[in-house]
Amino acid sequence: MLDLFQIGAIDACGGLLPIVRVIKKGLFPIIQIGIPIVLILLGTIDLGKAVISSDDKQVKEAQGRLIKRFVYAALVFFVATLVSVLMNIVAQGGQRDANTTGWEGCWNAAG
């Protein structure tokens, strides 16, 4: 029986290069860019609704939520950036030869 992971050329990832590439080039950017944008947009919409209602209490609550969402957006952005940078640093430090078969070679091959 043919193993799905062995179809095509054997690479540094043992056939998992497309999955690692999706994580590195697809998932990280969505987490790093998309989630903060959504958080900021939701906070802005909440604040807009509160301003339209003309209730000072609701405006203050919406401002507090917007500030919290800005902080959460910054944290998500920097955590995703930190993980990506650490993975690149560790992967670069692990390159002892061109035929590295560990996860370092796999991470570098995906990029």
C-alpha positions in Angstrom: 0.0 0.0 0.0 1.3 3.4 -0.9 1.9 5.8 2.0 0.6 9.3 1.5 3.6 10.8 3.2 6.0 9.2 0.8 4.4 10.3 -2.5 6.8 12.5 -4.5 10.3 13.4 -3.6 11.6 12.9 -0.1 12.3 16.2 1.5 13.7 17.5 4.8 10.2 17.1 6.3 9.7 13.5 5.3 6.7 14.4 3.1 5.2 17.0 5.5 6.6 20.1 3.7 3.2 21.3 2.4 1.8 21.2 5.9 4.8 23.0 7.4 4.6 25.6 4.6 0.9 26.2 5.3 1.7 26.7 9.0 4.6 29.0 8.3 3.2 31.0 5.3 -0.5 30.7 6.0 -1.4 30.2 9.6 1.2 32.5 11.2 0.3 35.5 9.0 -3.4 35.0 9.7 -2.8 34.9 13.4 -0.3 37.8 13.3 -2.3 40.1 11.1 -5.9 38.9 10.8 -6.8 38.5 14.5 -5.5 42.0 15.6 -7.4 43.6 12.7 -10.6 41.8 13.7 -10.2 42.8 17.4 -9.6 46.4 16.5 -12.6 46.5 14.1 -14.9 44.9 16.7 -13.8 47.5 19.3 -14.4 50.3 16.8 -17.8 49.1 16.0 -18.7 48.8 19.7 -17.5 52.4 20.3 -19.4 53.6 17.3 -22.6 52.0 18.6 -22.0 53.6 22.0 -21.4 57.1 20.5 -24.5 56.8 18.4 -26.6 55.9 21.5 -25.3 59.1 23.2 -25.1 57.4 26.6 -22.0 58.5 28.5 -21.9 55.3 30.5 -21.9 53.1 27.4 -19.3 55.3 25.7 -16.9 54.9 28.8 -17.5 51.1 28.7 -16.9 50.9 25.0 -13.7 53.0 25.4 -12.5 50.5 28.0 -13.3 47.5 25.8 -11.5 49.2 22.8 -8.4 49.8 24.9 -8.4 46.2 26.1 -8.8 45.0 22.5 -5.9 47.1 21.4 -3.8 45.5 24.1 -4.9 42.0 23.1 -4.3 42.8 19.4 -0.7 43.9 20.2 -0.1 40.9 22.4 -1.3 38.5 19.7 0.8 40.3 17.1 4.0 40.2 19.2 3.5 36.6 20.4 3.1 35.4 16.8 6.1 37.4 15.8 8.1 36.1 18.7 7.3 32.5 17.9 8.2 33.0 14.2 11.5 34.7 15.1 12.5 32.1 17.6 11.7 29.3 15.1 13.9 31.0 12.6 16.8 31.6 15.1 16.7 28.0 16.2 16.4 26.7 12.7 19.4 28.8 11.6 21.4 27.6 14.6 20.7 24.0 13.8 22.1 24.1 10.2 25.3 22.1 10.5 25.1 20.6 7.0 23.0 21.0 3.9 21.2 17.7 4.4 19.7 18.4 7.8 16.8 16.0 8.3 15.5 17.4 11.6 12.8 20.0 12.0 15.3 22.7 11.4 15.7 21.6 7.8 12.0 21.3 7.5 11.3 24.8 8.8 14.0 26.3 6.5 12.7 24.4 3.5 9.2 25.7 4.1 10.3 29.3 3.9 
